[in-house]
Amino acid sequence: MTPITAKSGVLLAFCCITAIAAVGSIFELSSGHPELGSLTTEIILAASIPLTVVSFWGAVQDTKANQK
C-alpha cells in the first residue's frame, strides 16, 4: 500500500473540488442561463480545468516521492 501524506491528501481534495467546479460550470453553461452569468462561469471553467490537472499531477508526484 502506498503512503498518502497530508500534502497528497490536500492536493487530491483540491483536485476533487476543482473537478466538481468544472462539471458544474459545464452544466450551467449548457442550461443557457448560468446563475453567475456567462462570463463568470466561463472564467471558473477555464481556471478549474488546469487546476484539476495540476493538483492531481502534484498528488501523484508526492505519493511517488514518498514510496520506499
VMD Tcl script that draws the C-alpha trace (Angstrom):
set ca {
  {0.00 0.00 0.00}
  {1.34 3.42 -0.89}
  {1.69 6.07 1.78}
  {-0.55 9.08 1.37}
  {0.86 12.17 3.01}
  {-1.07 15.19 4.19}
  {0.19 17.06 1.14}
  {-1.17 14.36 -1.19}
  {-4.50 14.39 0.62}
  {-4.87 18.15 0.36}
  {-3.93 18.09 -3.32}
  {-6.45 15.31 -4.02}
  {-9.17 17.18 -2.13}
  {-8.41 20.33 -4.13}
  {-8.47 18.23 -7.31}
  {-11.95 16.95 -6.46}
  {-13.26 20.43 -5.70}
  {-11.93 21.90 -8.93}
  {-13.24 18.95 -10.96}
  {-16.69 19.46 -9.45}
  {-16.48 23.16 -10.30}
  {-15.61 22.32 -13.91}
  {-18.52 19.90 -14.28}
  {-20.90 22.34 -12.62}
  {-19.76 25.11 -14.94}
  {-20.36 22.93 -17.98}
  {-23.90 22.15 -16.79}
  {-24.57 25.82 -16.02}
  {-23.37 26.91 -19.46}
  {-25.37 24.20 -21.21}
  {-28.55 25.29 -19.42}
  {-28.45 28.58 -21.31}
  {-28.89 30.82 -18.26}
  {-25.97 30.48 -15.81}
  {-26.78 31.87 -12.35}
  {-23.47 33.73 -12.10}
  {-23.56 34.94 -15.70}
  {-21.81 33.50 -18.73}
  {-18.51 35.35 -18.31}
  {-18.04 34.39 -14.66}
  {-18.97 30.77 -15.33}
  {-16.58 30.60 -18.29}
  {-13.77 32.01 -16.13}
  {-14.46 29.40 -13.44}
  {-14.41 26.67 -16.10}
  {-11.21 27.95 -17.69}
  {-9.45 28.13 -14.32}
  {-10.72 24.86 -12.88}
  {-9.58 22.56 -15.70}
  {-5.83 23.27 -15.43}
  {-6.05 23.43 -11.63}
  {-7.61 19.95 -11.60}
  {-4.84 18.52 -13.78}
  {-2.01 20.23 -11.89}
  {-3.28 19.27 -8.44}
  {-3.81 15.65 -9.48}
  {-0.33 15.52 -11.01}
  {1.15 17.04 -7.84}
  {-0.59 14.47 -5.64}
  {0.70 11.61 -7.79}
  {4.24 13.02 -7.77}
  {4.17 13.47 -3.97}
  {2.97 9.91 -3.49}
  {5.67 8.58 -5.80}
  {8.32 10.56 -3.93}
  {7.24 9.03 -0.61}
  {7.33 5.41 -1.76}
  {10.17 3.28 -0.46}
}
mol new
graphics top color blue
foreach p $ca { graphics top sphere $p radius 0.5 }
foreach p [lrange $ca 0 end-1] q [lrange $ca 1 end] { graphics top cylinder $p $q radius 0.2 }
display resetview
